Amino acid sequence: MVTRRTVLGALGCAVLPGVARAADREMEHEPDFLADRLLARSLPPISERLPKQPRIVPLKSMGRMPGKYGGTIRTIIGSAKDIRLMTIYGYARLVGYDERLVFQPDVLEAFQSDKDTVFTFKLREGHKWSDGSPFTTADFRYWWEDVLLNKDLTPGGGALELRVDGNLPRFEVVDDLTVRYSWERPNPNFLPALAGPQPLIIVGPSAYMKQFHKKYQDEFRLSALMKENRVKKWADLHIKMAREYRPENPELPTLYPWRNTTAPPAEQFIFERNPYFHRVDENGKQLPYVDKFILNVSSSSIIPAKTGAGESDLQATGIDFNDYTFLKDAEDRYPVKVDLWKLTRGSRLAILPNLNCGDDVWRNLFRDVRVRRALSLAIDRHEINMAAFYGLGKPSADTVLPESPLFKPEYAKAWIDHDPEQANALLDEAGLQIRNDDGIRLLPDGRPAEITVETPGESTLDTDVLELITDHWRKVGLALFTRTSQRDIFRSRAQGGHIMMSIWYGIENGVATADMNPQQLAPTADDQLQWPLWGMYYLSLGQNGKAPDLPEAVELVNLQNSWRASSSMAERTEIWHKMLSIYTSQVFSIGIVNGTLQPILRTARLQNVPKQALYGFDPTCYLGIYMPDTFWLNEEQV
């Protein structure tokens, strides 16, 4: 049996009373999980593993308790690619958000921004990657010179967040602990991109990655590595071995609190504590408290059932509000607790008319704001809120929540009153005044106004809500039909113009601040279902898709570009409000209910999990900003 005193002896500590007490104090900060490695001297003591200035997490001032080491947390994921949750939950970022959504240095010791044009980053002296190799400015230089500027590895010239007017920044190593990125004009998107759920990557473990780079590896060895990893190009090898967001390579050094130890394919992925993680609690105990995360792969459809059967110690994804009653009942059968966090989406569900749909008649109708407003006014949101959300949500347009400093009541109230009379009048004005014998309006080409709303079918909530909306729209002369398809097919059909309308989530970030990019309000991405071709055009810098030709959409793009060039909070705030006003007034997405709740199930033994919090992908990173590395298992708790 390995004891603390055994480890002390093996480390050469004299067992004299004074020395032993000092060594004991150091060993109190060592997890038992690492005892064998410490005994074998394959791992240095904690004083040599931590940076000279680790990040101190003030748990007591955050309303949490200092914890104890040990234990394993089980969670369930819907597919192997969902191991990316550990990148999101782990939430170790160069610069990250705190719980108030304010930027804080995290991996960095400090950062400085000069008018959002010059960003200076200071590293923590003595910081190490999870394999014990130094984390230094050389890792930033490698990523800049040998990855971002390498046309084989980065053929597009770098992420949009790194380019201002198409130009990359100037990169410089100021000294052994300092790097700097400078642009000629402001880049306010730089810090939000670093802090996001899928962070912008500007640094990597160079000592490890050089073996996969043709500049540093001989051709014979590189060819063998390519064959071993089943890729045909050295660039594909480097990309595969460096993938951080979906950490499939167990050998890749990381800065996250836990590292993957399981290579795919697998039905279970085991993440173990990073012995070099840079955070400590106020008592000097290195985080994380929990030794292991085990991610069990299951079918998405049965995650709620497995969770309710006691097979998860911490579950947030794969379950929904309509599972709440079932999960709450599990508290009577298992030592688990279920809390409700507030979703940060602009709308829990939104109806998205496709302004790029392939049907000329419907495309022209959807581009008529009178039609979009009529569709919104015809919906009885109170009925949906009571029937689907037990009255716990709030009828709203698809916009920011009251928790956002950008919130205004007029945005939330835009075109959401249940007013069939006004809806009918607007549809008549739009040229749909003629109806057939069944009371369904006729399109300009004589077809009945039959709208097919498509859904990826991942939640019965979609179809339940659509059943109610079917009745609402029928009363204003519109027939609604539902079509379900798998998510990949669903997105492909949308981008191909085959979907006329879809039901999906509302805007991602409903708790935005002016410092966050308002790109979700403009056609900027090909997965925005209301204008995928316009978004593709923006994303590809005009190489694919189509340029927006609706004046209000063009204005949103121009405003978003203005935000990207802004250098003051006042300017950004003004831009945000202009965009929110246009987006809600034009009803580019038809919000239904927001402020809805997300169940979070945890074992009763798990401490420091907030009872109430904000839950979303961006910017809160699901559980990430609440620092799961500070969660701990109290074995005395039942």
Secondary structure, 3 states (H helix, E strand, C coil): CCCHHHHHHHCCCCCCHHHHHHHHHHHCCCCHHHHHHHHCCCCCCHHHHCCCCCEEECCHHHCCCCCCCCCEEEEEECCHHHHHHHHHHHCCCCEEECCCCCEEECCCCEEEEECCCEEEEECCCCCECCCCCECCHHHHHHHHHHHHCCCCCCCCCCCHHHCECCECCEEEEEECCEEEEECCCCCCCHHHHHHCCCCCCCCCCHHHHHHHCCCCCCHHHHHHHHHHCCCCCHHHHHHHHHCCCCCCCCCCCCCCCEEECCCCCCCEEEEEECCCCCEEECCCCECCCCCEEEEEECCHHHHHHHHHCCCCCEECCCCCHHHHHHHHHHHHCCCEEEEEEEECCCCCEEEEECCCCCCHHHHHHHCCHHHHHHHHHCCCHHHHHHHHHCCCCEECCCCCCCCCCCCCHHHHHCCCCCCHHHHHHHHHHCCCCCECCCCCEECCCCCECEEEEEECCCCHHHHHHHHHHHHHHHCCCCEEEEEECCHHHHHHHHHCCCCCEEEECCCCCCCCCCCCCCHHHCCCCCCCCCCHHHHHHHHCCCCCCCCCCCHHHHHHHHHHHHHHCCCCHHHHHHHHHHHHHHHHHHCCCEEEEECCEEEEEEECCEECCCCCCEECCCCCCCCHHHCHHHCEECCCCC
